Every structure is written in structure tokens, then in C-alpha cells.
Amino acid sequence: MKRFLILTLCLLTCATMVCGGNIKSVTGTFINLAYQDVRNRYTNPEGVDMTDPALWRAKIEDMHEMGMEYLIFMAVANDGKSFYPSTLMPHHYPDGRQSPVEAIMDTAAKLGMKVFMSTGWAENQDDNLRIPRIKQRQMDMMAELAGLFGTHEAFYGWYLPVEDCLGPVLTDYAVEAVNALTERARTLTPKAKILISPYGIFNSNFDHPDYARQIGRLKVDIIAYQDEVGCVRERFPLPRLRENWKRLAEIHSSLPIEMWANCENFTWERGTNDRTSALIPAAPERFMAQLEAASEVGVKRIVSFMMCGIFEPKQSKYSLGQPDLSARAGEEYMRWMESGRPALRERECAEGVITHCSETRLVDGVVGDENTANPAWVVLPKGEHEISFSLTEGSKDATFSLGTLNYSPEGVRPPSRVALYGSEDGQTYELLEVKQPYVWPNDRHDAWVQTIRFSHHNDSFKYFRLVLTCPSKCCVDEIQN
């Protein structure tokens, strides 16, 4: 049974919340050297020598081509062995060969990139600074690394792997642990920038009287907040994240600490936040929405855990990541970059002249977000549906877009086929264009908005019709130009 909606509208120029060219791109990536568990199945494949200096020289060149300016070591040691020429512990790489840390530093210097050196891991990814020997080992590693790389051309600062939870309020222990490492770093390398990347935005109590005060006590230069979208801390994380970014921006407006975003570009092959589930590339539309959300509040920079091994260049000499999809994700990201980093869709539209409208939500200037419960979505059941509309006299631009929602856990998917028809008299219609939206396969956990665009320029057409084929429940909203 067809659902027939007759819409008469005026397509006006829409104002975007983040105009094309103003969305910040990713300019920094974490670098992970160690295979620690199944999460690294594709980013650090067990069958690949991840200590090979040639591999890392190539990967840093890849990241430079993708626009990376900053490299952040996640860790430079693991399981009691180092990835740099340490005298404190045995090496993870063969004797007589350049270490991967040295290869990365030298390549970064050659390309004019900046590196944040890590102080981890004293033992492994579960380092606990409450244990005195762990804390002391990180201090000793910092001193050794400062001696080796403190004057290196690529050395920019320190990443302190103290990923404590911000929510509901940052603990005294977390503040003291960070500040102890910071004090040591400033003694060893006075000009170095200090960066931390905590999590916990999703359960932060911004209204607690101590919330802003605890952040203000941190003696660091940069906080790159994990946006946690990849970790799926909430069923629909993006809508509330946009509000949380605003609250953090308000706090940082009175602090001498730069506010960065750490946007997670991954999703999970199986269970979420599970060490037996591999990290795989998220839908590029989801990731770009994260970049947009961070850009809207004016974060200083955006980094990601992590571009290397998740969003990969198509022609990389050493291809890492999920087969096929990591290269495809990287290609789509670069295509977006080359097009000027436009907003994915308009979020606010100027009010148009609407008459004889039986479904005002498709032209009311209100767009749905990454939440199936948002009332802006028009829900279409499985089957074929028609949306008809006409342009006011004098309108010449027949460029249209239609927003659709992807959320596999609830069986919500875009139409499998959308056809655009045009007519001069509203009686006889001519097929103009057909779109068959590509649905990103890594869709087990995430919600994202996908925009279907049409472009047809013919002054004689006043009437148009979109015919949607929905293989399952579809959520659509807002016809825009």
C-alpha cells in the first residue's frame, strides 16, 4: 500500500550550523605498536612484523598524506619490553635493527610532524599508578625517553596514559597522578606540551560544584576528550554528545588548557568494549558527524584513536585494518576532505512557504538526529512510498536531498532504491535519476544519518516525485536543497 504525501513547498537556501569548509578535519592520530588482545586483530595483525622500521616509515607517510600533523604514541613498551632502545628493559624488536620508535620519530621529523611521546606501559595496558613500582617505572621511562628523544626535531610533548574517568567528577587521585607525571615532565623537558585523553563525558555531572574545579586543577596543556561514540557508552551517543561538548567548552573558556577532541572512528566486530572483539572502521557518515559535533563548539584540534590501521589510504604499501573496508573508509574520508569538508546535511533551514501539506515534518526545517525516537523522523513501513512536491514559480534549482536513518539493531535502514521523477504539468512524470544507497556493512551497534542527494537542472519542471522502496522500516526527514 502506497503512502502518498502531497507537498507544495518553496525550496530556499538553507543555513548550515557548520558551514562547508569550517568542519575541522582530523590532524592527529594515536599510534599503537603492540598487539595486546583481539581488539588489535586488524590494526596490529599477529602475522605482520609490527616492529619493522620500514613498515612504520611507510605508515607515517600514509598518515601525513591523510592530513595528520600530530602523532601520539599510545605506549612505547608492553609486557616488560620496549619498542625503543631502552636500558631499563629488554627490547621488543630484533637486535641490530632500528627501533620502531626511532623510525617513527625520524620520519615525522622529515615530514614536519609533531610527536607526543608516551610514558607507558610500565607493564601493560592495565598499568595502575596506585602501585608504587608502576608509577616509578613510568617516571624512569620518562627520564630515559627524555634523554633519547627530548631534543629530537619531532619531539613536541608527552602523552600521559592516565585515562581516568571524568564522570561523574574527576577524582583527587586522578588529578594527583596526572600532576605528578606532569611535574616530572616539566623538569625534564620544560618546553614540552603535556596531553591527556580522559574518558567519561557520557556520565559527567557538569552541574556538580567540583566538576569544573577538578579539571582546572590539572597542570596539563591539552585535554583531548574521548568522545566515546565508538565505545557506545549510550544507545544513541551523538545527540547528547553535542550538548556535552557545549558544557565542556564553557568550562574551558576560563581555563588555560586547550580543549581538543579525541573522536573515535571505530566500531566493534562483535561485542562492544570487549577485549575479544576487534576494532573495525565505523561508517564514515557516523565519524564525520562526530567531527561536526566537535567543530561546532570550537575545539582547538581533533585527533582520533585511531586513523592508522582503521581508516587506511587506498594505495598503502603496508595495508592494515579490516580488509577492503578500512581502505574504503579512508577513501571516503579523503573524498570528503578534498570536497572542502562540507557539512553532511543542513540542520536548520529558513522557513519556506508551504501549502496543502499533509506531512509538515518533511519541510518544517527540523531535522532528525541519530535517535529513532526523535519526532522529526517520518517512519515508513516496509513497501513502496511516494513523496510529491512542487516548486514555487520562478524556482530553477532542482537539487534535492533527503535524510535517512541507519540503525540496524532496530531494523531501521535507508531505502534500497529512491527514484526522482519530474513533471511540467503535474500529470505526466519523467524518470530523472535513480539512487541505490550504499549501506555501510559495519552496522551492528551504531546509528548514523545518511543523506541521499539528487541534482537535476531543468527550468521547465515544476513538479517532482520521489519514489522510495523500503525493504524494512525506514526513517526519513526533511527535503532540502
Secondary structure, DSSP 4 states (H G I P E B T S, - for coil): --EEEEEE----PPBPSS-TT-SPPP-EEEE-----SGGGTTTS-TTS-TT-HHHHHHHHHHHHHTT--EEEES-SEETTEESS--SSS-BSS-TTS--HHHHHHHHHHHHT-EEEEE---SSSTT--TTSHHHHHHHHHHHHHHHHHHTT-TTEEEEE-----B-SSS--HHHHHHHHHHHHHHHHH-TT-EEEE--B-GGG--TTSTTHHHHHHH---SEEEEE--TTTTSSSSHHHHHHHHHHHHHHHHTTSSSEEEEE---EEESSSTT-TTS-EEEPPHHHHHHHHHHHHHTT-S-EEETTSTTTS--TT-SS--SSTTHHHHHHHHHHHHHHTT---SS-SB------BS-S-GGGSSSB---S-TT-TTPEEE-SEEEEEEEEPPTT---EEEEEEEEEEGGGTB---SEEEEEEESSSSS-EEEEEE-PPPPS--SS-EEEEEEEEEE--TT--EEEEEEEESSBEEEEEEE-
